[in-house]
Amino acid sequence: MYGVNAYFLLFAVATYLKLTNHSVKAANARNQSIDYEFTGPMPCQENEDIFGYGSLTKLNKDMYINAIDVLKKNKTAESEYIYVLCPNTIFDIDKATRRSGVHETIGIFLNNTIIRCGKFDTNAFGTCIVQGGSVQVVYPPELEVRNTVIEGITFTGGKGYGVAAYSHPSSDASFINCTWIENDAIYAVVIYYDPNYRENKGQRRRNLLETNKNKDGMINSRQEFSDFVGSVSLRPTERQLTLGYAAMSVQFTRCTFSDNVFSEEVINNQGGSLRIVETTFINNIVDYAVIGVAYGGKLSMEGNTHFQDNVSPFVPVFVDNDSYLNLNVGNTGKNNVGLVCEDGIFLEKENSYCMEGGKCEGDCCKFGDDACDRFGSISKEMSPGKPTEDMDGAESSKESGEEEYKISTMKAPESAIATYNDQTKTVKGLRVAIVLLAVALVLVIGLLIFKKKREHAFLGTAPDNVLD
């Protein structure tokens, strides 16, 4: 009996010391921050040996406080900022937003930010589920953020843009072992940059600043962040520049995009550098292409990246005549449905207007054929200038009005000519419209049945906690 009591006493003391240590860290951070109290990671319900976040609101507040300390208070940045999410947890953006009153989109503000599901156990990957929201992750255009990683997260139930990668062109982001599944949205990922969108909406911006000051005259940045999120989720309008600013670099490694319906593309890359490694695109329905690269964008695909059973009114992968296919090695495709080039990457020719629904001609580069890689330096890009590091604006980039920040859309052509190495193929859009509609309808019905059967079970794992 004595041995048992001693064991429980030692366990209680150890737990108390852990909590005390985290409370001290939280208190120190709280003294250095404004508006919000730093919470810090806490023992996860499923496994108290893991200290992490089971609340989306607490995660966002702590990330905000760390950013304020560095960007506004000039505190020396840490070598890395690791935010561990508690495994087997659903992070519901819509529910958290209703409770807090601001959009609980995840904002990436600092270099070397790492958001990971679980601590080190890869078996936890996929069980941290970010659900709902018009925008799920934002990289704000005011900031340059480097060496950022999101690992092992599942994104589902999105209604607008999953990832809005809008930061300065010197920024980079990596997604490792992440999954996008059962989203009915506009895009899963958008890569885009325009440093002048605040200036273009200057009057509205000033009005927001006046209405979001707290009692001390300081800007309530988290509220502004909330005011911007909707702007990313509205169906975009046409971009004015044919070739404008470069955008940031984004890499996907061992990721999966499956069973989604998007009113535009899975990934839209306008001027950025997109690298895809060992990633799968399967059973997605899109309104243009699975991947669209335009306005000086760059695309690299390798490591057995695979496209299967995707339905598009045009092609699986599109690269416009201002953009580049830098690498196409070891990739495969199967049973994709489209207008032309269902088994490869469509490289638009000069004097074509494939994004405007007009004349459309291009070369079809089969998946894995590195003979048609198209390199080039972009000399017409506009200078992006330096990032403003305006934390107020960066925070508000999650929350502004829906009309404030928009990107161009792409319209599928009615017909296209794809030139292969040994043949030329012409397919009229009208000819395949009925087939596309029938296949899309079957897939949509299948998705609805699939959702009802699985409920909250994603990737074979049913989360035990549903938290904000």
LINQUI-V74047 format. One record per residue. RES is the residue in three letters. OMEGA is omega in whole degrees, 0 to 359 (NA if undefined). D_FIRST is the distance of its C-alpha to the first C-alpha in whole Angstrom. Layout:
BEGIN
res->[RES/RES]
omega->[OMEGA/OMEGA]
d_first->[D_FIRST/D_FIRST]
END
This chain:
BEGIN
res->[MET/TYR/GLY/VAL/ASN/ALA/TYR/PHE/LEU/LEU/PHE/ALA/VAL/ALA/THR/TYR/LEU/LYS/LEU/THR/ASN/HIS/SER/VAL/LYS/ALA/ALA/ASN/ALA/ARG/ASN/GLN/SER/ILE/ASP/TYR/GLU/PHE/THR/GLY/PRO/MET/PRO/CYS/GLN/GLU/ASN/GLU/ASP/ILE/PHE/GLY/TYR/GLY/SER/LEU/THR/LYS/LEU/ASN/LYS/ASP/MET/TYR/ILE/ASN/ALA/ILE/ASP/VAL/LEU/LYS/LYS/ASN/LYS/THR/ALA/GLU/SER/GLU/TYR/ILE/TYR/VAL/LEU/CYS/PRO/ASN/THR/ILE/PHE/ASP/ILE/ASP/LYS/ALA/THR/ARG/ARG/SER/GLY/VAL/HIS/GLU/THR/ILE/GLY/ILE/PHE/LEU/ASN/ASN/THR/ILE/ILE/ARG/CYS/GLY/LYS/PHE/ASP/THR/ASN/ALA/PHE/GLY/THR/CYS/ILE/VAL/GLN/GLY/GLY/SER/VAL/GLN/VAL/VAL/TYR/PRO/PRO/GLU/LEU/GLU/VAL/ARG/ASN/THR/VAL/ILE/GLU/GLY/ILE/THR/PHE/THR/GLY/GLY/LYS/GLY/TYR/GLY/VAL/ALA/ALA/TYR/SER/HIS/PRO/SER/SER/ASP/ALA/SER/PHE/ILE/ASN/CYS/THR/TRP/ILE/GLU/ASN/ASP/ALA/ILE/TYR/ALA/VAL/VAL/ILE/TYR/TYR/ASP/PRO/ASN/TYR/ARG/GLU/ASN/LYS/GLY/GLN/ARG/ARG/ARG/ASN/LEU/LEU/GLU/THR/ASN/LYS/ASN/LYS/ASP/GLY/MET/ILE/ASN/SER/ARG/GLN/GLU/PHE/SER/ASP/PHE/VAL/GLY/SER/VAL/SER/LEU/ARG/PRO/THR/GLU/ARG/GLN/LEU/THR/LEU/GLY/TYR/ALA/ALA/MET/SER/VAL/GLN/PHE/THR/ARG/CYS/THR/PHE/SER/ASP/ASN/VAL/PHE/SER/GLU/GLU/VAL/ILE/ASN/ASN/GLN/GLY/GLY/SER/LEU/ARG/ILE/VAL/GLU/THR/THR/PHE/ILE/ASN/ASN/ILE/VAL/ASP/TYR/ALA/VAL/ILE/GLY/VAL/ALA/TYR/GLY/GLY/LYS/LEU/SER/MET/GLU/GLY/ASN/THR/HIS/PHE/GLN/ASP/ASN/VAL/SER/PRO/PHE/VAL/PRO/VAL/PHE/VAL/ASP/ASN/ASP/SER/TYR/LEU/ASN/LEU/ASN/VAL/GLY/ASN/THR/GLY/LYS/ASN/ASN/VAL/GLY/LEU/VAL/CYS/GLU/ASP/GLY/ILE/PHE/LEU/GLU/LYS/GLU/ASN/SER/TYR/CYS/MET/GLU/GLY/GLY/LYS/CYS/GLU/GLY/ASP/CYS/CYS/LYS/PHE/GLY/ASP/ASP/ALA/CYS/ASP/ARG/PHE/GLY/SER/ILE/SER/LYS/GLU/MET/SER/PRO/GLY/LYS/PRO/THR/GLU/ASP/MET/ASP/GLY/ALA/GLU/SER/SER/LYS/GLU/SER/GLY/GLU/GLU/GLU/TYR/LYS/ILE/SER/THR/MET/LYS/ALA/PRO/GLU/SER/ALA/ILE/ALA/THR/TYR/ASN/ASP/GLN/THR/LYS/THR/VAL/LYS/GLY/LEU/ARG/VAL/ALA/ILE/VAL/LEU/LEU/ALA/VAL/ALA/LEU/VAL/LEU/VAL/ILE/GLY/LEU/LEU/ILE/PHE/LYS/LYS/LYS/ARG/GLU/HIS/ALA/PHE/LEU/GLY/THR/ALA/PRO/ASP/ASN/VAL/LEU/ASP]
omega->[181/180/180/180/179/179/181/178/179/178/181/179/180/180/180/180/177/182/179/180/180/178/178/178/180/180/179/180/182/180/184/188/179/171/186/176/177/182/184/179/180/179/180/182/183/183/185/174/178/174/183/182/173/181/179/180/179/176/182/179/180/177/178/181/177/180/178/181/184/189/181/182/176/174/179/182/175/182/174/178/182/178/181/175/180/178/178/181/172/178/187/183/182/179/180/179/179/182/186/182/175/180/181/170/179/179/179/188/189/172/174/174/179/174/188/174/182/185/181/185/181/177/179/183/179/182/171/190/173/191/174/178/176/172/184/177/180/168/190/182/180/191/167/181/184/176/178/184/169/191/171/183/172/179/183/175/179/182/181/179/177/179/176/183/188/188/180/184/177/183/174/181/177/174/185/178/178/182/171/185/175/170/174/195/178/177/166/183/172/176/190/176/172/184/187/186/177/180/180/179/189/184/179/178/180/178/178/181/182/185/183/175/177/186/179/180/180/181/175/189/179/175/177/177/180/182/184/187/181/182/183/189/180/174/190/173/186/175/186/185/175/177/187/185/168/179/187/179/180/180/176/181/180/178/180/173/190/171/178/172/182/180/173/181/170/177/177/182/179/175/182/177/185/177/183/184/173/185/185/173/186/172/175/174/183/182/176/178/174/175/176/180/186/173/177/180/180/181/172/178/183/172/178/168/192/177/182/173/175/182/181/175/183/184/175/182/182/175/184/187/172/189/192/170/186/182/179/188/172/182/183/177/182/171/173/181/180/181/177/171/181/184/183/185/182/179/185/177/176/179/173/183/186/181/180/180/182/179/186/176/180/176/177/178/184/179/178/180/182/180/184/174/185/182/174/175/183/184/185/181/176/181/182/183/180/176/183/185/177/185/177/179/180/179/182/180/173/201/188/181/189/184/191/187/188/176/183/175/180/181/183/178/177/178/181/175/178/180/176/181/187/181/174/183/176/180/177/182/182/183/184/185/182/179/180/181/181/180/180/180/178/181/179/178/178/179/180/178/181/180/182/182/188/182/182/181/180/177/177/181/178/180/181/183/173/186/177/NA]
d_first->[0/4/5/5/6/9/10/11/12/14/16/17/19/20/21/23/25/26/27/29/31/32/33/35/37/38/39/41/42/43/45/47/48/50/50/46/43/41/38/37/35/31/28/30/28/28/27/25/26/29/31/34/36/36/39/42/44/41/42/46/45/43/46/49/47/47/51/52/50/52/56/56/55/55/52/51/50/47/47/46/44/42/41/38/38/35/35/35/37/41/42/45/48/50/47/46/50/50/47/48/52/52/53/49/51/49/52/52/53/52/52/49/48/45/44/41/39/36/35/36/35/39/37/37/40/42/39/40/43/46/47/51/53/56/55/52/52/55/56/59/62/62/60/59/56/55/53/51/49/47/45/43/44/46/49/50/52/54/57/59/58/55/56/58/59/61/61/63/65/63/59/57/55/53/51/49/47/48/49/52/52/53/55/58/59/62/61/57/59/62/63/65/66/69/69/71/70/69/72/74/72/72/73/70/68/69/69/65/65/66/64/61/61/58/58/59/61/59/59/56/56/53/56/59/56/56/60/60/58/61/63/62/61/65/67/69/73/75/75/78/78/78/77/75/72/69/66/62/61/58/56/55/53/51/51/52/55/55/56/57/60/62/65/66/64/61/62/65/65/68/69/66/64/62/60/59/57/55/55/56/58/58/59/60/63/65/69/70/68/64/65/68/69/72/73/73/69/68/66/64/63/61/58/59/59/60/62/62/63/64/66/69/72/73/71/68/68/71/72/75/78/77/74/72/70/69/67/67/65/63/63/64/65/65/66/67/69/72/76/76/74/71/70/70/71/74/76/78/82/84/86/83/82/79/76/79/80/83/85/82/82/80/79/76/74/72/68/67/71/71/75/75/73/75/74/76/76/76/79/79/76/76/74/70/71/67/64/65/61/61/58/59/61/58/56/58/59/56/58/62/64/65/68/68/67/68/69/72/71/73/75/75/79/81/82/81/83/80/82/80/81/83/84/84/83/84/82/83/80/81/81/77/77/76/74/72/72/71/68/67/67/65/62/62/61/59/57/57/55/53/51/51/49/47/46/44/43/44/45/42/39/39/37/34/35/38/39/41]
END
